[in-house]
């Protein structure tokens, strides 16, 4: 089981701040594919991966990051400083 967290407009499109899912996905990219295949709101949220960042167990990662042993994956838009 993995906790999947959604922030900012990702949360708005999916309609959930987080969920706990069971997945056999080996990488973040495979998890995204599973989620996007669920229903349209997920497909819309993950339509443009260049507009997303991901953190795995609270560490920034890329979409090729492995999920073995991971407890949490978070998706969020890029942050800008000010």
N, C-alpha and C positions, 0 to 999 in steps of 0.2 A: 504494500500500500504506500502510495506517495501522496503527500499534501500538495495540491496545486493552487497557487495563489495568483490572483489577477489584480492589477492595479490600474488606476486612471481610466482611460477610454477602453482598455481591454476589459476591465470589470463591467463597464457600462454596456458594452456590446454583448457580453456573455450573460450578464445579469446576476452574477455571483461574485462575491469577494474571494471565495476559496471553495475547494471541494477535495474530498479524499477519494482517490481512484485506485483501482487495481489495474496494473498494466504490465505487459511483458515487453514493452518497448525497450530496445537496447540503448537508444540515444534520445536526446531532447528532440531532435528532428523527427524521429519515429513517433514520439509522444505527440508532437504537434500534428502529425498526419492522422493519428488515432482520434485526437480531439476534433480536428477539422471535419472528419468524416461523421461525427455524431449528428450534427444538425446545422442548419444555416447560420445560426448566431455564432457558433464556433468557427465555421468556415469564414465568416466575415471578419472575425477578430484576428484570424491567422492568415488572411489573404496576402499580406505584404510583410514578410519576415524582416525586410530591411527597416521597417518602422518599429521593430520590437527589440528589446533586450531581454536576456534571460539570466537568472541567478539559480545556481544549484547549491542547495544547503547554504544559502546566504553568501555565496561567492559568485561574482560575475563569471559567466561561462559563455561558450558559443553553442550553436545548435548541434554540433557534432559531439558534445560532451556525453560521456557514458552515464547511464542511470543506475548501474549496479551499485547497490548499497545506499542509494540516495533516499533521503527522507522528504525533501521539500524542493519543489521547482516553482519559481516565481517568474511571471511574465509582466513586463512593463514597457512603456515607451521610453525612448532616450531622454535623459535628463539634461537640462541646460543650466549652466551657472549664471549667476548674476551679481 
